[in-house]
Structure formats: C-alpha cells, structure tokens
Amino acid sequence: MNDIYIFSDANLLEQLNKGKYELGFYRVKFYTINGMPASEKTDTTGEFFLYPSGGTLRDSDMNIVFYSPKFDTYKGFIPPGKK
C-alpha cells in the first residue's frame, strides 16, 4: 500500500486530486525531517501549501521548500478540479 504522506511527485498529485483548492492553494501533508518534506516515513508530519500559480510548495511559515515546473500553471499544469 502506498503511503501518500511520503514526499514524491506522485503522492503530491494524489493529495491534490483528493484535496480542495482554496484561496489559490492546496493543503497537503507530508512526513518531515527538520521541517522539510521527507521521502521516507518519519515520526513527524507537517502541513504544506502548494501554489500552482508558480509551482511552489510552501511550509507553514510560507517559505518555499520545493519548486517543480510539473506543478506550475505557467508551465502547463492544470490543477485537479480546474479542467
């Protein structure tokens, strides 16, 4: 079984498909290491915010922790529910 809280592009997209678009972002949750999304299971999780109009994933302090053109609407990404 896939653990959607392990940070990866596929798990981010899966959370977007299940999540709600609000005020220009999606709320997602991932395991963390030192406050950063972790690519392995850890004892801590954190809430992050994906802003598709820029392809940025931000932490709870709004610091950019990840950018990907795959999730950037200016590079052709169409957010779930916006098709």
C-alpha positions, -999 to +999 in steps of 0.1 A: +000+000+000+013+035-009+017+059+019+006+093+005+025+112+032+059+102+018+071+131-003+071+124-041+056+139-072+031+110-074+020+114-038+017+152-041-005+147-072-026+121-054-032+145-025-041+173-049-067+150-066-083+143-032-079+178-018-097+211-021-084+242-039-089+272-017-077+308-019-052+299-046-036+269-029-040+232-019-032+220+016-011+188+017+006+168+044+039+150+044+063+134+068+091+158+077+128+158+085+138+191+101+106+207+088+112+197+052+091+171+033+107+137+037+110+110+011+107+083+038+083+077+067+092+096+099+076+102+133+066+138+124+043+153+097+038+188+086+012+208+066+023+224+034+007+245+008+010+240-030+005+272-050+000+260-086+003+295-100+041+293-096+046+256-088+058+262-053+053+242-022+055+263+010+058+254+046+036+268+074+058+299+076+052+304+038+089+296+030+093+279-004+105+244+002+101+230-033+095+241-069+086+220-098+075+231-133+053+199-133+030+217-108+033+252-123+003+265-142+025+289-162+043+258-175+011+240-185-001+223-153-038+220-150-048+217-113-073+189-104-109+203-104-098+231-128-101+211-160 
